[in-house]
């Protein structure tokens, strides 16, 4: 009940900024429209593999919409700010484990972004480009599981970025570095199989393909449920790492501003 309350409060807090967030939606839709137009232009002279021109447009539409659920997560789950203000000591004193506490708040924000950002942006692309939807309920189920897993992976990764603030005075470079890796290794700009072979190997040794590429492949009908085993593996591994990081964090509390 506590975690649901934390999530609902985070959701309600974001409702106060719906007008400002509409500007974000317009900008995000415009970027996606430009990416789609680039692939439409390339598709005029190239086959674009198994995707085809319409498939690549659907690819871009889905990844651009999914970014708000799987990538645009609060920087470090807010831990760097609490370190600077000294509130991290209070958070660690609460009778609630820090990781699920911050995760519950982030789930509220993710739910808000799904409803007020991802879905509206996708609907724009759906009507503008006449995108085909998955044909079976099983596909929708797999996509939903993949997106939930991707959101959880992103939460874990940002928690670890936030935890690093206990050892360094500046962790924002990790946040932006993580975004760069998402653009490169998660299949945002181009499908992973079109990357150089050595870069594909690096990508699949990381959790990044499971943030965008795997949900998108399932959405387009080019993958099967076996992809979800990789999502599960990284969810379990990053959970253990986050719990270990919390233990170390409790022994290394350095308040930089309080």
C-alpha positions in Angstrom: 0.0 0.0 0.0 2.9 2.4 0.8 4.5 1.8 -2.6 1.2 2.4 -4.4 0.7 5.6 -2.5 4.2 6.8 -3.4 3.6 6.0 -7.1 0.2 7.7 -7.1 1.7 10.8 -5.5 4.3 11.0 -8.2 1.7 10.5 -10.8 -0.5 13.3 -9.3 2.5 15.6 -9.1 3.2 15.3 -12.8 -0.5 16.2 -13.6 0.3 19.7 -12.6 2.6 20.1 -15.6 0.4 18.7 -18.4 0.5 21.9 -20.3 4.3 22.2 -20.3 4.6 18.5 -21.2 2.5 19.0 -24.3 5.4 21.1 -25.7 7.6 18.1 -25.1 5.2 16.0 -27.0 5.2 18.3 -30.0 9.0 18.4 -30.1 9.3 14.6 -29.7 6.7 14.1 -32.5 8.6 16.4 -34.7 11.9 14.6 -34.2 10.3 11.3 -34.9 8.6 12.7 -38.0 12.0 13.8 -39.3 13.6 10.4 -38.6 10.6 8.7 -40.4 11.0 11.0 -43.4 14.7 10.1 -43.6 13.9 6.4 -43.8 11.1 7.1 -46.3 13.7 8.8 -48.5 16.2 6.0 -48.1 13.5 3.4 -48.8 12.9 5.0 -52.2 16.2 3.5 -53.4 16.9 0.7 -50.9 15.0 -2.3 -49.7 15.7 -1.6 -46.0 16.0 -5.3 -45.2 13.1 -7.3 -43.8 11.6 -4.1 -42.5 10.8 -2.3 -45.7 9.9 1.4 -45.8 6.7 1.1 -43.9 8.3 -1.2 -41.4 11.0 1.3 -40.7 8.5 4.0 -40.2 6.6 1.8 -37.7 10.0 1.1 -36.1 10.7 4.8 -35.6 7.2 5.5 -34.4 7.4 2.8 -31.7 10.9 3.7 -30.5 10.2 7.4 -30.3 7.1 6.7 -28.3 8.7 4.1 -26.1 11.5 6.4 -25.1 9.3 8.1 -22.5 8.7 4.8 -20.8 12.1 3.1 -21.1 14.7 5.9 -21.4 13.5 9.2 -20.1 13.9 8.3 -16.4 14.7 10.7 -13.6 18.4 11.4 -13.4 19.8 9.0 -10.8 16.2 8.6 -9.4 16.9 11.9 -7.6 19.7 10.5 -5.5 22.3 13.1 -6.6 20.1 15.9 -5.4 19.5 14.3 -2.1 23.2 13.9 -1.6 23.8 17.5 -2.3 21.1 18.7 0.1 21.8 16.1 2.8 18.4 14.5 2.5 20.0 11.2 1.6 20.7 10.6 5.3 16.9 10.9 6.0 16.1 8.6 3.2 18.4 6.0 4.5 16.9 6.3 8.0 13.4 5.6 6.8 11.9 2.2 7.7 11.7 1.5 4.0 14.4 0.1 1.7 15.8 2.9 -0.4 15.6 1.0 -3.7 11.9 0.1 -3.7 11.1 3.5 -2.2 12.6 5.4 -5.1 11.5 2.8 -7.6 7.8 3.2 -6.5 8.0 6.9 -7.1 9.5 6.4 -10.5 6.8 4.0 -11.5 4.3 6.7 -10.9 6.1 9.0 -13.3 6.5 6.3 -15.9 2.7 5.6 -15.7 2.1 9.3 -16.3 4.5 9.5 -19.2 2.9 6.4 -20.8 -0.5 8.0 -20.7 0.3 11.6 -21.5 3.4 11.3 -23.7 3.9 7.8 -25.2 0.4 7.1 -26.3 -0.4 10.6 -27.7 2.8 10.7 -29.6 2.2 7.2 -31.0 -1.4 8.1 -32.0 0.0 11.0 -34.1 2.3 8.7 -36.0 -0.5 6.1 -36.3 -2.8 8.5 -38.1 -0.1 10.4 -40.1 1.7 7.3 -41.4 -1.2 4.7 -41.3 0.8 2.3 -39.2 -0.2 -1.3 -38.9 -0.9 -2.6 -35.4 0.1 -6.1 -34.2 -2.4 -8.7 -35.3 -2.7 -10.9 -32.2 -3.4 -10.5 -28.5 -0.2 -12.6 -27.8 1.9 -9.9 -29.5 0.4 -7.2 -27.3 1.1 -9.3 -24.3 4.7 -9.8 -25.3 5.2 -6.1 -26.0 3.7 -5.1 -22.7 6.0 -7.5 -20.8 9.0 -6.3 -22.8 8.1 -2.6 -22.1 7.6 -3.2 -18.3 10.9 -5.1 -18.2 12.6 -2.3 -20.1 11.2 0.3 -17.8 12.5 -1.7 -14.8 15.9 -2.1 -16.3 16.1 1.7 -16.9 15.1 2.3 -13.2 17.9 0.0 -12.1 20.4 1.6 -14.3 19.5 5.1 -13.1 19.5 3.9 -9.5 23.1 2.8 -9.9 23.9 6.1 -11.6 22.4 7.9 -8.6 24.3 5.7 -6.1 27.5 6.8 -7.7 26.9 10.3 -6.3 28.1 9.0 -3.0 31.6 8.5 -4.5 31.8 11.4 -6.8 30.7 15.1 -6.7 29.3 14.9 -10.3 27.4 12.0 -11.7 25.5 13.7 -14.5 28.1 12.5 -17.0 27.0 9.0 -16.3 23.4 9.9 -17.0 24.2 11.5 -20.3 26.6 8.7 -21.2 23.8 6.3 -20.5 21.6 8.2 -22.9 24.4 8.1 -25.6 24.6 4.3 -25.2 20.8 4.0 -25.5 21.0 5.9 -28.8 23.8 3.7 -30.1 23.3 0.2 -28.6 19.5 0.1 -27.9 18.6 0.3 -31.6 17.1 3.7 -31.4 18.5 5.2 -34.6 19.0 2.0 -36.5 18.3 -1.7 -35.9 21.1 -3.4 -34.1 21.6 -6.0 -36.9 22.7 -3.1 -39.1 25.6 -2.1 -36.8 29.1 -3.4 -37.4 29.5 -7.0 -36.1 31.9 -6.0 -33.3 29.4 -3.3 -32.1 26.6 -5.8 -32.3 28.6 -8.1 -30.0 29.1 -5.3 -27.5 25.4 -4.4 -27.6 24.2 -7.9 -26.9 26.7 -8.2 -23.9 24.8 -5.3 -22.3 21.2 -4.7 -21.3 20.7 -1.9 -23.8 19.0 -4.0 -26.6 16.3 -4.9 -24.1 15.4 -1.2 -23.6 14.2 -0.5 -27.1 15.2 -3.0 -29.7 13.6 -6.1 -28.2 10.2 -4.4 -27.5 10.2 -3.0 -31.0 11.0 -6.3 -32.7 8.2 -7.9 -30.8 5.9 -5.1 -31.7 6.8 -5.5 -35.4 6.3 -9.3 -35.3 9.9 -10.1 -36.0 10.7 -11.7 -32.7 9.3 -14.3 -30.3 9.0 -14.8 -26.6 12.5 -16.1 -26.3 13.7 -12.5 -26.3 12.0 -12.1 -22.9 14.5 -14.5 -21.3 17.2 -11.9 -21.9 15.0 -9.2 -20.3 14.4 -11.5 -17.3 18.1 -12.2 -16.9 19.1 -8.6 -16.9 16.3 -7.7 -14.5 17.5 -10.3 -12.0 21.2 -9.3 -12.4 20.6 -5.6 -12.1 18.3 -6.1 -9.1 21.1 -7.9 -7.3 23.6 -5.2 -8.2 21.2 -2.5 -7.0 20.7 -4.3 -3.6 24.5 -4.7 -3.3 25.0 -1.0 -4.1 22.5 -0.1 -1.4 24.5 -2.0 1.2 27.7 -0.2 0.1 25.9 3.1 0.0 24.8 2.8 3.6 28.4 2.5 4.6 29.5 5.4 2.5 27.2 8.3 3.3 29.0 11.6 2.3 26.7 14.6 2.6 28.1 17.3 0.5 25.8 20.2 1.3 24.2 19.5 4.7 
